[in-house]
Amino acid sequence: MKTYKTAITTVLCCLILISFQSTANNNTNSNLDLVSLKQRGYQIFKKDNFVIKCNSKLKINSEALRLAKEKGMNFILSSYIGSENENSESTGVIYNIQISDISSQYQNFPVSKQNDITIKYLDSYCSSLKANKMSYTRPNFNGLNSIEYTYLQNSVLPTKAIIFIKDKKAYMLQVATRKDLSKKYISYKNSFKFIK
């Protein structure tokens, strides 16, 4: 599974590097009861303003951050990774979250234009996906414009991902597995909540 983790890390870094033009949306959830969520199995990431639930302990993805820094991608703020059934190629699952600072895209634009910047960022991202022959949709995710896409990592590992923008940050959630991908992805994605 280590090879798959490296593949996901590389693809995450490359996809975020491909396009940058987007905006923030004011989706908030200020009344989250963090104690209750933690008791229900959610992992809390106060620094990055979210909670999420999955069958793996998410930890800082030092390798992704190192690779990003080596490539001059200093806009990547945080990267988390977790896995279950690591030793099984047929049932192993990799969970990923990456958060990037895209605030530079908003410089010199008034607040009234921020939604336009977000749409342009997502449009550019879609163009990159299309150029790489990846299918995608443009759903509304918790009140935010987003892109969902599916692809094969290294032509062998089925992967689903979503990217959305909040507070001038791009959040990417990703699940890779050969078994029950849609079910695991939907559960992971739907558990994501902003703290405020």
Salt bridges, closest charged atoms under 4 A:
ASP48 OD2 - LYS47 NZ 3.48
GLU63 OE2 - ARG66 NH2 2.61
GLU70 OE2 - ARG66 NH1 2.31
GLU86 OE2 - LYS5 NZ 3.87
ASP123 OD1 - ARG138 NH1 2.83
GLU148 OE2 - LYS189 NZ 2.82
ASP167 OD2 - LYS166 NZ 3.79
